[in-house]
């Protein structure tokens, strides 16, 4: 099976120039940095010990920020390398000014590139976030005797069934992890069956909170938001913006001062979203602080990364995207931490346990249809009491314990590596 995987990876490598050209045209790659995926590195390795984190995209990297903040203070660590696959994730990391952190794109997982990557960076410990499994990289890490940790590991039923079709190969790969820190109880069972050895459940890192202060929205925008009946649709995907536009149109009949803030998951879609909403006869304003906002604006469309917290801080009713379409939902904890009421669709498999906690505490609300959505949002606009402070306190306590225990586990390997 390994031979077949390597042949498949080599085929992808051969086709990669065509794939990259298409992605560049779609603005899904960085014109200056895409070469990092072929091990042409844009950053230099410092002398001393390096810790390496890899996560696929935005959500995975955001989950480790509080942990990176702690490790960034460790004087024995000279450099923290963070790799990912997407352009959006690289922009998220650039918003955090860590003096030891550098970001690079992960190279294509062909054997010779993974060897070249490890030869250049020489990590002391490698941490793979969520369900990021790259066989050639893992095998070469093991050959170089680098400790490997699966961090906040999450194996869904669908992923488990795929791996189970190649059970022998799965065991060869999963037993390479020195430690698997599972993000939920379901994943423990799947990791065991796939051949992982040392598995621990501490909790989901997404409960943890960054020390970073909120870069709040500009005063003029904040005042504009305060003058409106406002709600926010966050981390939206294709078709969800139109859905939210239709909700806005219906509720606008009752609330003449209604404002809907939309923060798309991928900002490269902003122009198409703008066109789609304009076709609904809605007035759109792009998030450009220097430009005056028309008082009759319907949709405030955010076209940059890193501002989600700021809008949560100024808006108490939030719809979390990726849940109406079949994408498994987006992490609702950040919105809950800011005391927001959360609306979501049925497709939340990525965060089932978190939503169970929020539903139990009456913070999140399932809406299955457009009519249900309209009614619930209308009710939330008129809600007087809120238990947000108590919930925020509870979430923060859970998060602090998870962060402390995770850091302790990782420190065991860091002490041996440093």
ZAKE-885391 format. One record per residue: y, x negated, z negated of N, C-alpha, C in turn; residue in three letters; residue number from 1. Coordinates in steps of 0.02 Angstrom, whole numbers. Each point is the difference from the previous one (the first is absolute). Example, Ala and Ser with C-alpha at 12.3 -4.5 7.8 and 13.67 -1.06 7.14 Angstrom:
REC  n_north  n_east    n_up  ca_north  ca_east   ca_up  c_north  c_east    c_up  residuo  num
REC     -284    -660    -390        59       45       0       60     -45       0      ALA    1
REC       53      18      36        59      -42      -3       55      39     -37      SER    2
***
This chain:
REC  n_north  n_east    n_up  ca_north  ca_east   ca_up  c_north  c_east    c_up  residuo  num
REC      -61     -41       0        61       41       0       63     -43       0      UNK    1
REC       -3     -56     -35        58      -45      -2       16     -26      70      UNK    2
REC      -53     -16      38         9      -25      69       35      54      42      UNK    3
REC      -23      63      -8        30       55      37       74       9     -19      UNK    4
REC       14      -4     -66        70        7     -24       43     -56      31      UNK    5
REC      -26     -61       0        39      -56      27       12       7      76      UNK    6
REC      -49      28      35         9       13      71       54      53      11      UNK    7
REC       -2      52     -41        50       53       5       70     -26     -17      UNK    8
REC        5     -40     -53        64      -30     -19       27     -45      55      UNK    9
REC      -45     -37      33        20      -45      55       26      41      60      UNK   10
REC      -32      58      12        22       43      55       71      26     -14      UNK   11
REC       12      20     -63        67       24     -20       50     -57       8      UNK   12
REC      -21     -61     -17        44      -58       7       19     -11      74      UNK   13
REC      -49       7      44        13       -9      72       48      53      26      UNK   14
REC       -7      61     -26        42       56      22       67       3     -38      UNK   15
REC        6     -40     -52        59        5     -44       67      -9      35      UNK   16
REC        7     -44      51        65       -4      33       23      67      30      UNK   17
REC      -47      37      29        17       66      29       19      49     -56      UNK   18
REC      -41      -1     -54        13       45     -57       69     -15     -30      UNK   19
REC       15     -64      -7        64      -20     -31       60      18      44      UNK   20
REC       -8      -7      65        55       19      46       15      75      -7      UNK   21
REC      -53      40      -4         9       73      -9       35      14     -66      UNK   22
REC      -22     -35     -53        29       11     -67       73     -25      -2      UNK   23
REC       15     -54      35        69      -25       3       45      51      35      UNK   24
REC      -25      30      54        38       51      36       13      61     -43      UNK   25
REC      -47      15     -44         7       56     -46       37     -18     -64      UNK   26
REC       23     -63      -2        37      -26     -58      -41       1     -64      UNK   27
REC      -65     -12       7       -45       -4     -57      -16     -72     -20      UNK   28
REC       29     -47      37        -9      -71     -16       67     -35      -1      UNK   29
REC        3     -54     -38        61      -41      -4       -2     -51      58      UNK   30
REC       50       2      43         3      -43      59       -2     -74     -18      UNK   31
REC       29     -17     -57         3      -71     -21      -62     -21     -40      UNK   32
REC      -33      48     -31       -53      -18     -47      -71      20      19      UNK   33
REC       -9      34      55       -67       23      18      -49     -58       8      UNK   34
REC       27     -60      14       -43      -60       9      -38     -19     -63      UNK   35
REC       24      25     -58       -36      -14     -63      -71      27       3      UNK   36
REC      -11      52      41       -67       29       6      -47     -46      38      UNK   37
REC       28     -54      28       -40      -52      33        5     -66     -37      UNK   38
REC       21       4     -63         6      -59     -44       55     -48      21      UNK   39
REC       53      25      31        61      -40       9       48      22     -55      UNK   40
REC       -2     -35     -56        33       22     -61       75     -12       2      UNK   41
REC       38      46     -27        73       -6      -1       26     -26     -68      UNK   42
REC      -46      -6     -49        19      -26     -66      -42     -62     -16      UNK   43
REC       26     -40     -45       -37      -61     -21      -32      10     -68      UNK   44
REC      -56     -33      -8       -33        2     -65       32     -53     -45      UNK   45
REC       15      20     -62        26      -47     -49      -57     -40     -31      UNK   46
REC       18     -57     -28       -49      -39     -38      -18      39     -63      UNK   47
REC      -63       0     -19       -20       35     -61      -42      61      16      UNK   48
REC      -15      38     -52       -47       56       5       32      62      30      UNK   49
REC      -40      33      43        23       59      35      -48      58     -13      UNK   50
REC       29      59     -16       -39       61     -10       12      44      62      UNK   51
REC      -54      28      26         5       39      62      -20      73     -11      UNK   52
REC       44      46      19       -14       72       1       -2      24      72      UNK   53
REC      -47      44      15         1       33      66       -8      75      -7      UNK   54
REC       45      37      32        -5       73       3       18      23      70      UNK   55
REC      -31      54      22         9       23      69       71      17      17      UNK   56
REC       32      42     -43        65       26      18       43      14     -61      UNK   57
REC       49      45       9        52       12     -50      -28      20     -69      UNK   58
REC      -43      51      -1       -24       26     -64      -36     -52     -41      UNK   59
REC      -43     -39      33       -38      -52     -36       47     -52     -30      UNK   60
REC       50     -22      38        44      -52     -25       47      26     -54      UNK   61
REC       22      62       6        42       28     -53      -38       4     -66      UNK   62
REC      -65      11       2       -39        7     -61       -5     -65     -39      UNK   63
REC        9     -57      33        -8      -64     -35       66     -31     -22      UNK   64
REC       56      31      17        66      -28     -16        7     -15     -75      UNK   65
REC      -18      47     -46         6      -15     -71      -43     -60     -21      UNK   66
REC      -59      -7      30       -43      -57     -15       30     -65      26      UNK   67
REC       27       2      61        32      -59      29       60     -22     -42      UNK   68
REC       37      49     -27        57      -16     -44      -23     -42     -60      UNK   69
REC      -57      17     -28       -27      -37     -57      -21     -71      22      UNK   70
REC      -37      -3      55       -26      -65      24       56     -45      24      UNK   71
REC       54      29      24        57      -39      24       32     -41     -57      UNK   72
REC      -11      22     -62        28      -35     -59      -45     -56     -25      UNK   73
REC      -61      -3      27       -49      -51     -22       19     -68      30      UNK   74
REC       19     -46     -43        25      -66      23      -54     -41      35      UNK   75
REC      -63      14     -14       -54      -39      31      -14      23      72      UNK   76
REC       22      59      17        -7       24      68       60     -23      41      UNK   77
REC      -11     -38      52        55      -27      40       20      46      58      UNK   78
REC      -48      41      22        15       43      58      -46      61      -1      UNK   79
REC       27      57      21       -40       61       6        5      23      73      UNK   80
REC      -57      -2      34        -3       21      70      -23      72       3      UNK   81
REC       38      42      35       -20       69      11       -8      11      75      UNK   82
REC      -58      24      20       -11       15      71      -13      74       9      UNK   83
REC       15      23      60       -13       70      17       -7       5      76      UNK   84
REC      -11      60      24       -11        9      73       58      33      36      UNK   85
REC       44      34     -38        51       42      33       71     -25     -10      UNK   86
REC       43      18      48        70      -18      -2       36      32     -59      UNK   87
REC      -16      64     -14        33       35     -55      -13     -33     -67      UNK   88
REC      -61     -26     -10       -17      -32     -64       39     -65      -9      UNK   89
REC       12     -36      55        38      -63      -6       72      14     -21      UNK   90
REC       27      56      24        69       18     -18        5      21     -73      UNK   91
REC      -52      33     -26        -1       19     -71        2     -62     -44      UNK   92
REC      -41     -50      17        -2      -62     -40       66     -36       2      UNK   93
REC       34       2      57        65      -35       6       53      29     -45      UNK   94
REC       -9      62     -23        48       32     -45       -4     -28     -71      UNK   95
REC      -56     -31     -16        -9      -28     -67       14     -75       3      UNK   96
REC       47     -21     -40        23      -70       3      -39     -42     -51      UNK   97
REC      -64     -12      12       -40      -43     -42        7     -72      24      UNK   98
REC       15     -45     -45        12      -69      22      -64     -36      23      UNK   99
REC      -58      23     -22       -62      -34      19      -39      35      55      UNK  100
REC       23      60      19       -39       41      47       20     -11      72      UNK  101
REC      -51      -8      43        11       -2      72      -47      51      33      UNK  102
REC       21      27      56       -42       48      36      -19     -29      68      UNK  103
REC      -63      10      19       -24      -17      66      -46      57      24      UNK  104
REC       -8       6      66       -48       49      25      -70     -31       1      UNK  105
REC      -49      41     -18       -69      -25      -2      -24     -14      71      UNK  106
REC      -32     -57      10       -26      -15      68      -59      46      18      UNK  107
REC      -13       4      64       -58       38      24      -62     -31     -30      UNK  108
REC      -47      42     -22       -58      -25     -39      -55     -29      45      UNK  109
REC       18     -50      39       -51      -40      35      -12     -62     -42      UNK  110
REC      -59     -27       6       -22      -53     -45       46     -61       0      UNK  111
REC       20     -23      59        39      -62       3       71      11     -27      UNK  112
REC       28      60       9        67       13     -27       -2       7     -76      UNK  113
REC      -51      32     -27        -5        5     -73       -8     -69     -32      UNK  114
REC      -37     -44      33        -8      -69     -25       67     -37       2      UNK  115
REC       36      10      55        66      -33       8       49      26     -53      UNK  116
REC       -1      65     -13        44       31     -50      -14     -31     -69      UNK  117
REC      -62      -4     -19       -19      -26     -66       14     -75      -6      UNK  118
REC      -10     -35      54        14      -72       0       74     -15     -11      UNK  119
REC       43      45      26        73       -9      -6       25      21     -69      UNK  120
REC      -21      59     -23        29       28     -62      -37     -22     -63      UNK  121
REC      -65     -14       6       -40      -24     -57       12      42     -64      UNK  122
REC      -14      64       2        11       42     -60      -45     -19     -58      UNK  123
REC       26       8     -60       -40      -12     -61      -40      62     -18      UNK  124
REC       29      59      12       -32       64     -11       21      47      57      UNK  125
REC      -47      40      25        15       49      52      -12      70     -26      UNK  126
REC       50      44       8        -5       69     -24       10      48      58      UNK  127
REC      -52      40      14         2       50      53       12      68     -30      UNK  128
REC       50      37      24        22       62     -31      -32      61      34      UNK  129
REC      -23      46     -42       -24       66      22      -68      -6      34      UNK  130
REC       -3       5      67       -64       -3      35        3     -49      59      UNK  131
REC       43     -50      -7         7      -50      53      -58     -50      -1      UNK  132
REC      -46       7      46       -59      -42       3       -2     -34      68      UNK  133
REC        8     -66       1        -3      -39      62      -56     -51      -6      UNK  134
REC      -58      14      31       -60      -40     -10        8     -75      12      UNK  135
REC       28     -21      56         7      -72      13       42     -34     -53      UNK  136
REC       55      32     -20        43      -29     -50      -36      -6     -68      UNK  137
REC      -36      53     -18       -36       -1     -64      -54     -54      -1      UNK  138
REC      -37      -6      54       -53      -51       4       28     -70      -4      UNK  139
REC       56     -11      33        30      -67      -1       33     -16     -67      UNK  140
REC       27      51     -33        26       -9     -68      -57     -22     -46      UNK  141
REC      -57      34       6       -58      -17     -42      -24     -71      14      UNK  142
REC       -1     -19      64       -20      -68      18       47     -52     -29      UNK  143
REC       64      19      -8        49      -46     -29        4       6     -77      UNK  144
REC      -45      41     -28        -4       10     -73       65      26     -31      UNK  145
REC       33      45      38        61       32     -25      -20      66     -33      UNK  146
REC       20      12     -63       -16       65     -33       32      58      39      UNK  147
REC      -40      54       9        23       58      38       -2      62     -44      UNK  148
REC       56      36      -2         5       61     -41       18      59      45      UNK  149
REC      -37      55      -8        20       63      32       44      36     -51      UNK  150
REC       63       8      17        50       26     -46       15      73      15      UNK  151
REC       -2      42     -53        13       72      10      -47      28      53      UNK  152
REC      -63     -22      -2       -49       17      51      -11      74       7      UNK  153
REC        0      23      62       -10       72      14      -46       8      60      UNK  154
REC      -59      28     -13       -48       13      54       -9      76       4      UNK  155
REC       21      29      54        -8       72       9      -71      17      24      UNK  156
REC      -17      62      -3       -67       23      22      -11     -18      74      UNK  157
REC       53      10      39        -3      -15      72      -12     -74      12      UNK  158
REC       38     -42     -36        -7      -73       7      -69     -22     -23      UNK  159
REC      -24      29     -56       -66      -17     -26      -55      15      51      UNK  160
REC        4      58      32       -51       19      49       -1     -48      60      UNK  161
REC       60     -22      19         4      -48      56      -34     -66     -18      UNK  162
REC       15     -25     -60       -30      -63     -22      -75       8      -8      UNK  163
REC      -23      59     -22       -70       12     -14      -43      -5      64      UNK  164
REC       31      11      58       -36       -7      63      -20     -73      12      UNK  165
REC       34     -46     -34       -15      -71       6       -9     -28     -71      UNK  166
REC      -46      30     -37        -7      -15     -72      -13     -74     -15      UNK  167
REC      -42     -32      42       -14      -71     -11       62     -42       8      UNK  168
REC       38      15      53        63      -36      12       50      13     -55      UNK  169
REC        2      63     -23        46       19     -54      -14     -41     -63      UNK  170
REC      -63      -7     -18       -18      -38     -60       19     -74       7      UNK  171
REC       -8     -26      61        19      -70      13       75     -10     -11      UNK  172
REC       40      51      17        73       -5      -6       23      17     -71      UNK  173
REC      -22      55     -28        26       23     -64      -22     -44     -59      UNK  174
REC      -56     -34       7       -20      -44     -55       39     -66      -2      UNK  175
REC       45      -8      49        43      -60       0       58       7     -50      UNK  176
REC       16      62     -21        54       10     -48      -21     -23     -70      UNK  177
REC       41     -42     -30       -13      -22     -69       15      56     -50      UNK  178
REC       46      44      18        18       56     -43       27      57      43      UNK  179
REC      -22      61     -16        28       60      33       33      43     -54      UNK  180
REC       65       9       4        36       44     -45       10      66      36      UNK  181
REC      -39      50     -18         0       64      35       61      42     -21      UNK  182
REC       27      38      48        58       43     -15      -21      69     -24      UNK  183
REC      -64      18       9       -24       65     -24      -75      -3     -14      UNK  184
REC      -25      51     -34       -70        1     -20      -47       8      59      UNK  185
REC       20      38      50       -41       11      59      -16     -66      35      UNK  186
REC       50     -44       4        -9      -64      36      -49     -46     -35      UNK  187
REC       -6       6     -67       -48      -42     -37      -71      11      27      UNK  188
REC      -17      63       7       -68       19      24      -11     -28      71      UNK  189
REC       49       7      43        -7      -23      69       -4     -77       3      UNK  190
REC       42     -33     -39         0      -74      -1      -67     -27     -23      UNK  191
REC      -30      32     -50       -66      -21     -25      -52       5      55      UNK  192
REC        0      56      37       -49       12      52       10     -47      60      UNK  193
REC       62     -23       9        15      -45      56      -13     -73     -17      UNK  194
REC      -20     -13     -63       -20      -69     -18       49     -40     -40      UNK  195
REC       57      31     -20        48      -37     -42      -33     -13     -68      UNK  196
REC       16     -58     -29       -33      -20     -63       41      20     -61      UNK  197
REC       54     -35     -13        39       13     -60       55      51      15      UNK  198
REC       -8      61     -27        47       54      14       29      25     -66      UNK  199
REC       65       9      -2        33       27     -60       48      55      21      UNK  200
REC        7      50     -44        50       52      11       53      -5     -54      UNK  201
REC       61     -16      22        57       -6     -46       47      59      11      UNK  202
REC        6      21      62        46       54      18       35     -18      65      UNK  203
REC       37      48      26        33       -8      65       67     -36      -9      UNK  204
REC        8     -56      34        62      -40      -4       61      40      21      UNK  205
REC      -11      54      36        57       40      23       35      37     -57      UNK  206
REC      -30      -1     -60        33       27     -59       52     -49     -27      UNK  207
REC       -4     -63      20        44      -52     -28       70       5      31      UNK  208
REC       48     -29     -36        70        6      21       33     -68       6      UNK  209
REC       39      -8      53        37      -62      10       58      -6     -49      UNK  210
REC       17     -62     -17        58      -14     -43       65       6      39      UNK  211
REC       -6       3      65        58       -1      44       45      61     -11      UNK  212
REC       64     -12      -5        47       55      -8        7      39      66      UNK  213
REC       21      63      -7         9       42      59       65     -19      35      UNK  214
REC       -3     -12      64        61       -8      40       21      70      19      UNK  215
REC       43      30     -40        16       71      10       40      10      64      UNK  216
REC       -2      62      24        36       16      62       75      -6     -10      UNK  217
REC       34     -11      55        73       -9      -1       34      62     -30      UNK  218
REC       55     -11     -35        32       54     -39       17      61      42      UNK  219
REC       25     -10      61        19       56      43      -61      43      18      UNK  220
REC      -56     -34      13       -62       36      16      -25      38     -61      UNK  221
REC        3     -33     -59       -22       31     -62       40      64     -14      UNK  222
REC       65      -5      10        43       59     -11      -16      56      49      UNK  223
REC      -15     -20      62       -19       49      51      -64      36     -20      UNK  224
REC      -50     -39     -24       -64       29     -22       11      48     -58      UNK  225
REC       42     -21     -47        14       42     -60       32      67      18      UNK  226
REC       36       1      56        34       62      20      -46      49      36      UNK  227
REC      -63     -20       8       -47       40      39      -60      24     -41      UNK  228
REC      -34      49      26       -67       19     -25      -47     -44      40      UNK  229
REC      -32     -49     -33       -33      -53      37      -74      -7     -16      UNK  230
REC      -39     -18      51       -70      -20     -11      -15     -58      48      UNK  231
REC      -54     -36     -14       -15      -61      38      -72       4      27      UNK  232
REC       -9     -17      63       -67       -7      30      -11     -75      11      UNK  233
REC      -47     -28     -38        -9      -73      -1      -67     -21      31      UNK  234
REC        1     -59      32       -60      -29      31      -31      49      50      UNK  235
REC       42      31      40       -24       49      49      -30     -34      61      UNK  236
REC      -47      35      31       -33      -23      61       15      49      58      UNK  237
REC      -25     -17      58        10       41      60      -20      73     -13      UNK  238
REC       41      46      20        -7       73      -8       25      26     -67      UNK  239
REC        3     -43     -51        22       24     -65       76       8      -2      UNK  240
REC       37     -40      38        73        8       1       19      68      31      UNK  241
REC      -35      19      53        15       65      31      -17      56     -49      UNK  242
REC      -55      -6     -36       -20       48     -50       56       7     -52      UNK  243
REC       27     -57     -23        53        1     -50       65      30      29      UNK  244
REC       12     -13      64        58       29      33       -4      76       2      UNK  245
REC      -59      26      11        -9       73       1        8      30     -69      UNK  246
REC      -24     -36     -51        10       22     -70       75       3     -15      UNK  247
REC       36     -52      21        72       -3     -11       35      61      32      UNK  248
REC      -18      14      63        32       56      36       -9      66     -37      UNK  249
REC      -61      10     -26       -15       63     -35       40       4     -65      UNK  250
REC        0     -53     -40        34        1     -65       76      -2       7      UNK  251
REC       24     -25      57        73       -4      12       31      70       2      UNK  252
REC      -42      49      15        25       70       2       20      22     -71      UNK  253
REC      -34     -28     -50        15       18     -69       48     -49     -32      UNK  254
REC       -9     -65      16        42      -53     -30       43     -31      55      UNK  255
REC       61      22       6        45      -23      54       17     -74      -7      UNK  256
REC       -5     -27     -62        16      -70     -12      -62     -44      -2      UNK  257
REC      -54      22      30       -64      -36      -3        4     -66      39      UNK  258
REC      -27     -53     -31        -5      -66      33      -72     -25      -8      UNK  259
REC      -30     -20      56       -67      -29      -1        5     -74      17      UNK  260
REC      -25     -42     -45        -3      -72      11      -70     -16      26      UNK  261
REC       -4     -35      56       -65      -19      28       -5     -76       2      UNK  262
REC      -53     -26     -31       -13      -73      -1      -67     -10      36      UNK  263
REC        0     -16      65       -64       -7      36      -39     -62     -24      UNK  264
REC      -64       5       5       -44      -56     -19       14     -61      44      UNK  265
REC       12      12      64        13      -55      48       68      12      34      UNK  266
REC       47     -43     -15        69       12      26        7     -12      74      UNK  267
REC      -50     -31      32         4       -9      73       -4      68      36      UNK  268
REC      -17      53     -38        -4       67      29       65      39      -7      UNK  269
REC       51     -30     -28        62       36     -17       30      35      61      UNK  270
REC        4     -33      56        32       31      59      -38      61      24      UNK  271
REC      -67      -4       0       -40       58      23        5      57     -51      UNK  272
REC        5     -17     -64         8       51     -53       68      35       9      UNK  273
REC       51     -40      12        68       26      10        2      50      58      UNK  274
REC      -33     -19      54        -2       43      60      -38      65     -15      UNK  275
REC      -56      -7     -35       -42       58     -16       37      50     -44      UNK  276
REC       37     -25     -49        37       43     -46       62      30      34      UNK  277
REC       31     -38      44        57       26      38      -21      59      44      UNK  278
REC      -62      -3      24       -26       56      41       -8      64     -41      UNK  279
REC        1      -7     -66        -3       59     -44       70      24     -18      UNK  280
REC       50     -29      34        71       16     -11       23     -19     -71      UNK  281
REC      -27     -56     -25        19      -25     -66       48     -59       9      UNK  282
REC       49      -6     -45        48      -56       2      -27     -57     -41      UNK  283
REC       -7     -58      32       -31      -58     -32       52     -55     -12      UNK  284
REC       -6     -32     -59        43      -57     -16      -46     -58     -18      UNK  285
REC        9     -57      35       -39      -59     -16       30     -35     -60      UNK  286
REC      -43     -32     -39        21      -33     -62       41     -63      16      UNK  287
REC       64      10      13        46      -55      15       61       9     -46      UNK  288
REC        0     -36     -57        51       10     -52       73      -2      25      UNK  289
REC       11     -38      53        70       -8      23       24      60      40      UNK  290
REC      -46      43      23        21       57      42       11      63     -42      UNK  291
REC       49      39      20        15       62     -36      -54      52      12      UNK  292
REC      -16      38     -53       -52       50       5       32      68      14      UNK  293
REC      -22      32      53        23       68      16      -23      47     -55      UNK  294
REC       45      39     -30       -19       46     -54      -54      50      19      UNK  295
REC       -7      13      66       -50       48      22      -68     -33      17      UNK  296
REC       -8     -63     -20       -63      -36      13      -59      37     -30      UNK  297
REC      -53       7      39       -62       32     -24      -49     -53     -25      UNK  298
REC      -10     -52      40       -51      -51     -14       33     -68      -8      UNK  299
REC      -14     -31     -57        23      -69     -11      -62     -44      12      UNK  300
REC        1     -37      56       -58      -38      22        7     -74     -17      UNK  301
REC      -45     -24     -42         3      -70     -24      -34     -45      51      UNK  302
REC       37     -50      23       -25      -43      54       -7     -73     -20      UNK  303
REC      -14     -12     -65       -12      -69     -24      -49       2     -57      UNK  304
REC      -32     -58     -13       -50       -3     -53       32     -17     -68      UNK  305
REC      -35      15     -53        19      -22     -67       48      45     -37      UNK  306
REC       14      60      26        49       44     -32      -31      61     -34      UNK  307
REC      -66       4       3       -34       61     -26       17      13     -73      UNK  308
REC       -4     -51     -42        14        9     -72       70      28     -11      UNK  309
REC       47     -25      38        70       22      -8        7      74      14      UNK  310
REC      -34      24      51         5       71      17      -39      43     -51      UNK  311
REC      -57     -26     -24       -36       35     -54       45       7     -62      UNK  312
REC       40     -50     -12        44        0     -59       56      52       6      UNK  313
REC       11      25      62        54       48      11      -25      67      27      UNK  314
REC      -66      10      -3       -29       61      28      -62      18     -40      UNK  315
REC       -4      60     -26       -53       17     -47      -58      40      30      UNK  316
REC        3      16      64       -55       37      32      -21     -39      62      UNK  317
REC      -63     -23       0       -24      -45      52      -65      24      31      UNK  318
REC       -3       0      66       -63       11      36      -27     -68      20      UNK  319
REC      -64     -13     -15       -32      -64      18      -40       9      64      UNK  320
REC       18     -38      51       -31        5      66      -70     -28       3      UNK  321
REC      -28       3      61       -69      -22      10      -50      48     -30      UNK  322
REC       23      59     -21       -44       47     -35       -8      66      38      UNK  323
REC       44      13      48        -8       59      43      -47     -19      57      UNK  324
REC       14     -59      29       -46      -27      51      -57     -35     -37      UNK  325
REC      -52     -18      36       -59      -30     -32        8     -76      -8      UNK  326
REC       43     -20     -47        10      -72     -13      -17     -20     -72      UNK  327
REC      -20      48     -41       -21      -15     -68       57      -3     -50      UNK  328
REC       61      15      22        57        2     -46       32     -67     -13      UNK  329
REC       55       1     -37        36      -60     -21        6       1     -76      UNK  330
REC       14     -58     -29         2       -7     -73       57      41     -31      UNK  331
REC      -15      49     -44        52       42     -29       29     -27     -65      UNK  332
REC      -28     -55     -26        20      -23     -67       73     -22      -4      UNK  333
REC       25     -31      52        69      -24      -2       48      59      -8      UNK  334
REC      -13      54      38        42       60      -6       -6      31     -70      UNK  335
REC      -62       2     -26       -11       28     -67       36     -41     -53      UNK  336
REC        1     -66      10        33      -44     -48       75      13      -4      UNK  337
REC       28      26      53        72       17       0       12      73     -19      UNK  338
REC      -52      32     -26         8       68     -25        3      53      55      UNK  339
REC      -27     -16      59         2       48      55      -58      49      -3      UNK  340
REC       13      61      22       -54       48      14      -28     -18      69      UNK  341
REC      -67       2       6       -31      -24      61      -39      55      35      UNK  342
REC       14       8      65       -38       46      42      -45     -40      47      UNK  343
REC      -59      26      14       -46      -37      45      -47      48      34      UNK  344
REC      -27     -22      57       -50       40      35      -70     -14     -27      UNK  345
REC      -50      23      37       -70       -4     -24      -31     -69       9      UNK  346
REC       26     -41      46       -32      -64      16       25     -56     -44      UNK  347
REC      -30      -6     -60        23      -50     -49      -58     -43     -25      UNK  348
REC      -50     -11      42       -60      -36     -21       14     -71     -24      UNK  349
REC       54     -31      25        17      -68     -22       21      -3     -73      UNK  350
REC       22      57     -27        28        0     -68      -25      59     -42      UNK  351
REC      -64      17       9       -28       58     -34        9      -3     -76      UNK  352
REC      -17     -56     -30         3       -6     -74       72       4     -25      UNK  353
REC       46     -29      37        71        2     -20       26      71       4      UNK  354
REC      -16      34      55        23       69       7      -31      47     -52      UNK  355
REC      -62     -14     -20       -30       39     -54       41      -5     -64      UNK  356
REC       21     -62     -15        41      -13     -59       68      37       5      UNK  357
REC       31      -4      59        66       31       9       -5      76       2      UNK  358
REC      -53      26      30       -10       73       1      -10      27     -70      UNK  359
REC      -39     -36     -40       -14       20     -68       64       4     -41      UNK  360
REC       47     -45      16        64       -2     -36       55      40      35      UNK  361
REC      -20      40      51        45       45      36       59     -37      31      UNK  362
REC      -14     -60      25        51      -40      35       -8       7      75      UNK  363
REC      -63       3      24       -12        8      72      -26      70      15      UNK  364
REC       13      23      61       -16       68      20      -29       1      71      UNK  365
REC      -60      26       6       -32        6      66       29      59      38      UNK  366
REC       20     -13      63        24       54      44      -40      -3      65      UNK  367
REC      -35      54      16       -46       -1      56       32      25      65      UNK  368
REC       51      42      -6        31       29      60       76      -7      -4      UNK  369
REC       33      13      56        72       -4       3       32      51     -48      UNK  370
REC      -30      59      -3        26       53     -45       -6     -22     -73      UNK  371
REC      -58     -29     -18       -10      -25     -69       51     -54     -16      UNK  372
REC       11     -44      49        48      -55      -9       70      29     -14      UNK  373
REC       21      46      42        67       31      -8        8      33     -69      UNK  374
REC      -51      38     -20         3       35     -65        2     -48     -58      UNK  375
REC      -41     -53       3        -3      -47     -56       65     -40      -5      UNK  376
REC       26     -22      57        63      -38      -1       57      44     -25      UNK  377
REC        0      62      21        50       48     -23       -4       7     -77      UNK  378
REC      -61       6     -26       -10        7     -73       24     -62     -37      UNK  379
REC      -14     -59      29        20      -63     -32       76      -8      -1      UNK  380
REC       33      24      52        73       -2       0       30      38     -59      UNK  381
REC      -36      51     -22        24       42     -55      -32     -13     -67      UNK  382
REC      -41     -53      -2       -33      -18     -62       50     -30     -50      UNK  383
REC       -2      23     -61        49      -22     -50      -27     -57     -44      UNK  384
REC      -61       8     -24       -28      -50     -46      -41     -52      38      UNK  385
REC       -1     -60     -26       -39      -54      30      -30     -43     -54      UNK  386
REC      -63     -20      11       -34      -45     -48       -1     -71      26      UNK  387
REC       47     -16      45        -2      -64      36        4     -61     -46      UNK  388
REC       40       3     -53         7      -57     -45      -67     -17     -34      UNK  389
REC      -34      51     -24       -64      -10     -33      -52     -29      48      UNK  390
REC        1      26      63       -48      -24      49       15     -72      20      UNK  391
REC       64     -16       7        19      -69      17      -24     -48     -54      UNK  392
REC        8      20     -62       -20      -42     -57      -76     -11       2      UNK  393
REC      -37      53      14       -73       -3       3      -23     -46      57      UNK  394
REC       30       8      59       -18      -41      58       15     -74     -14      UNK  395
REC       58     -13     -29        20      -69     -15      -49     -33     -49      UNK  396
REC      -22      38     -50       -48      -27     -49      -67     -17      33      UNK  397
REC      -22      44      44       -63      -13      37        8     -62      43      UNK  398
REC       57      -3      35        13      -55      46        4     -67     -36      UNK  399
REC       33      -2     -57         7      -63     -38      -68     -27     -22      UNK  400
REC      -44      45     -21       -67      -22     -21      -40     -26      59      UNK  401
REC        2      35      57       -36      -22      60       25     -68      23      UNK  402
REC       66      -9       0        29      -64      21      -21     -56     -47      UNK  403
REC        4      13     -64       -19      -51     -50      -73     -20       7      UNK  404
REC      -44      49       8       -72      -15       4      -18     -34      66      UNK  405
REC       33      20      54       -12      -31      66       23     -73      -1      UNK  406
REC       58     -11     -28        27      -68      -5      -46     -45     -40      UNK  407
REC      -29      28     -54       -46      -38     -43      -63     -21      39      UNK  408
REC      -27      47      40       -59      -15      40       14     -55      51      UNK  409
REC       57       6      34        18      -49      51       13     -69     -31      UNK  410
REC       30       1     -59        16      -63     -35      -62     -43     -12      UNK  411
REC      -57      33     -10       -62      -37     -11      -13     -47      59      UNK  412
REC       10      26      60       -12      -41      60       57     -49      11      UNK  413
REC       61      22     -16        58      -45       9       -5     -61     -43      UNK  414
REC      -24       8     -62        -6      -57     -46      -49     -51      26      UNK  415
REC      -54      24      31       -50      -46      28       24     -31      65      UNK  416
REC       44      35      35        23      -24      66       60     -46      -7      UNK  417
REC       39       7     -55        63      -37      -6       -7     -59     -47      UNK  418
***
